[in-house]
Amino acid sequence: MIDLHTHTLFSDGVLLPAEMIQRAQQAGYEAIALTDHVDESTFDFVIPRIIKACDAANRTMAIKAVPGVELTHVQPSALAELVRECRALGARLIVVHGETLVEPVAEGTNLSAVQAGIDILAHPGLVTPDVVRLAAGNGVCLEITARKGHCLSNGHVARCAMQCGARLVLNTDAHTPDNLIHASHARQIAVGAGLSADDFSAMLANSRALVAKSLA
């Protein structure tokens, strides 16, 4: 399992970064990204601390740990600049909290995030084909999620991605230890979204490529 969307107590998760990484390793994870929620007021506090935790894990553990962020409820007009600032501060993976069906995310977030050159558009809800085609052209991955509520649009996201040639990844959006899943459960989630075993293998390869790029 490779999971590129998780949270620690630096946002609304419950575990220290070190424990989240340890729990993931014990669950058989190959790699994990720590992507705490940030906005303009918190990114410069969170990123250096996540980097320290991931650096320590990468020196001493078998699992690969990627320091990232999830830009959350940031207004669409501010996303591009915040993406640049987060990368400059050392975030190696940029996730944006997409227009999920279960939260009042600002309209236009999906489009602005894809235009800003992020890595993963998380739980993008009823994302439009135009945005998905742009994501495909810009190398932005769309997320199939294990997260309750956010997963309601997995089937729509999967169909759009398949039709428009966009890459998919499968993440948990974990906030607590019990949110971490095994590969067998991840495969079931993929099947539930209308994807095949080959599609699941492709998602894993997409995640593996993002890890390699992030830690290069």
C-alpha positions in Angstrom: 0.0 0.0 0.0 1.1 3.5 -0.8 -0.9 6.3 0.8 -0.2 9.9 -0.2 -2.9 11.6 1.8 -2.8 11.4 5.6 -3.1 13.7 8.6 -1.3 14.1 12.0 -2.0 16.2 15.1 -0.5 19.1 13.2 -4.0 19.5 11.7 -7.0 17.3 12.5 -5.4 13.9 12.9 -4.7 12.3 16.3 -1.2 10.9 16.0 2.3 12.4 16.1 3.9 12.3 12.7 6.4 9.6 14.0 3.5 7.4 15.2 1.6 7.8 12.0 4.6 6.6 10.0 5.2 3.8 12.4 1.6 2.6 12.2 1.8 2.7 8.4 4.9 0.6 8.4 3.4 -1.9 10.8 0.4 -2.1 8.4 2.7 -3.1 5.6 2.8 0.2 3.8 5.6 0.8 1.2 5.3 4.6 1.5 3.3 7.3 3.2 2.9 11.0 2.7 2.1 13.3 5.6 -0.2 16.0 4.2 -1.7 18.0 7.0 -4.3 20.6 6.2 -2.8 24.1 5.8 -3.8 27.5 4.6 -2.0 30.8 4.4 -1.9 31.1 8.2 -0.4 27.7 9.0 1.8 26.4 6.1 5.0 27.9 7.4 4.5 26.3 10.8 3.5 22.9 9.7 5.9 22.2 6.8 9.2 22.4 8.6 7.9 20.0 11.3 6.6 17.5 8.9 9.9 17.6 7.0 11.8 16.8 10.2 9.6 13.8 10.9 9.9 12.4 7.4 13.7 13.0 7.3 14.1 11.1 10.6 11.9 8.2 9.3 13.8 8.0 6.0 17.1 7.7 7.8 16.0 4.9 10.2 13.0 3.0 8.8 12.2 0.9 5.8 9.1 2.8 4.9 9.4 5.9 2.7 8.0 9.1 4.2 7.1 12.1 2.0 6.6 15.6 3.5 3.6 17.2 2.0 0.6 19.4 2.6 -3.1 19.5 1.8 -4.2 23.1 0.9 -7.6 23.2 2.4 -10.4 25.7 1.9 -8.0 28.2 0.3 -9.8 30.5 -2.1 -9.2 29.6 -5.7 -7.5 32.9 -6.5 -4.9 32.3 -3.8 -4.0 28.7 -4.6 -1.2 29.3 -7.2 0.8 31.6 -4.9 0.4 29.3 -1.9 1.5 26.3 -4.0 4.7 28.2 -4.8 5.3 29.1 -1.2 4.8 25.6 0.1 7.2 24.2 -2.5 9.8 26.9 -1.7 9.5 25.9 2.0 10.2 22.3 1.2 6.9 20.5 0.8 7.6 17.7 -1.7 4.0 16.7 -2.4 1.1 19.2 -2.8 -2.4 18.0 -2.4 -5.5 20.3 -2.7 -8.7 19.6 -0.9 -11.1 19.3 -3.8 -14.7 20.2 -4.2 -16.0 17.2 -2.2 -19.8 16.6 -2.0 -19.8 16.8 1.8 -18.1 20.2 2.5 -18.7 23.8 1.2 -15.5 24.0 -0.7 -15.3 27.2 -2.9 -16.5 26.7 -6.5 -13.6 26.8 -8.8 -11.1 25.1 -6.4 -10.7 22.1 -8.7 -9.9 24.2 -11.7 -7.5 26.5 -9.9 -5.7 23.6 -8.2 -5.1 21.8 -11.5 -3.9 25.1 -13.1 -1.5 25.7 -10.2 0.5 22.5 -11.0 -0.3 20.5 -7.8 0.4 16.8 -7.5 -2.9 15.4 -6.3 -6.5 16.7 -6.5 -8.1 15.0 -3.5 -11.8 13.9 -3.5 -12.7 16.3 -6.3 -16.5 15.6 -6.1 -18.4 16.1 -9.4 -15.3 17.3 -11.2 -16.0 18.3 -14.8 -14.5 16.6 -17.9 -12.8 19.9 -18.8 -10.9 20.0 -15.5 -10.1 16.3 -15.8 -8.6 16.8 -19.3 -6.6 19.7 -17.9 -5.4 17.5 -15.1 -4.3 14.9 -17.6 -2.4 17.4 -19.6 -0.7 18.9 -16.5 0.2 15.6 -14.9 -2.1 16.1 -11.9 -3.4 12.9 -10.3 -7.0 12.6 -9.3 -7.8 10.8 -6.0 -10.0 7.8 -5.4 -10.5 7.9 -1.6 -11.3 5.5 1.2 -12.6 8.4 3.3 -16.3 8.2 4.4 -18.4 10.9 2.7 -15.7 12.0 0.3 -15.9 8.6 -1.4 -19.4 9.3 -2.6 -18.1 10.6 -5.9 -15.4 7.9 -6.5 -17.4 6.3 -9.3 -17.8 9.6 -11.1 -14.1 10.5 -10.7 -13.0 7.1 -11.9 -15.2 7.3 -15.1 -14.1 10.8 -15.9 -10.4 9.9 -15.5 -10.8 6.8 -17.7 -12.6 8.8 -20.4 -10.1 11.7 -20.3 -6.8 9.9 -19.8 -6.1 11.3 -16.3 -4.0 9.5 -13.8 -5.6 8.1 -10.6 -4.2 7.4 -7.2 -5.9 5.7 -4.2 -5.5 7.3 -0.7 -7.1 6.9 2.7 -7.2 10.5 3.9 -6.4 8.9 7.2 -6.9 10.9 10.4 -6.7 8.0 12.9 -4.8 4.7 13.0 -7.9 2.7 12.1 -8.2 4.7 8.9 -5.1 3.0 7.5 -6.0 0.1 5.2 -4.3 -2.9 3.7 -3.9 -3.4 0.0 -6.7 -5.9 -0.2 -9.2 -3.3 1.1 -7.8 -0.7 -1.3 -8.5 -3.1 -4.2 -12.1 -3.5 -3.0 -12.5 0.3 -3.0 -11.1 0.4 -6.5 -13.6 -2.2 -7.7 -16.4 -0.4 -6.0 -15.5 2.7 -8.0 -15.8 0.6 -11.2 -12.1 0.0 -11.8 -10.4 -3.2 -12.7 -7.4 -5.1 -11.2 -5.3 -3.6 -13.9 -6.5 -0.1 -13.1 -5.6 -0.7 -9.4 -2.1 -1.7 -10.5 -1.8 1.4 -12.6 -2.9 3.6 -9.6 -0.2 1.9 -7.4 2.4 2.6 -10.1 1.2 6.3 -10.3 1.7 6.6 -6.5 5.1 4.9 -6.7 6.2 7.4 -9.3 5.1 10.3 -7.2 7.1 9.0 -4.2 10.2 8.6 -6.4 9.8 12.1 -7.8 9.1 13.6 -4.4 12.2 12.0 -2.7 14.6 12.4 -5.7 
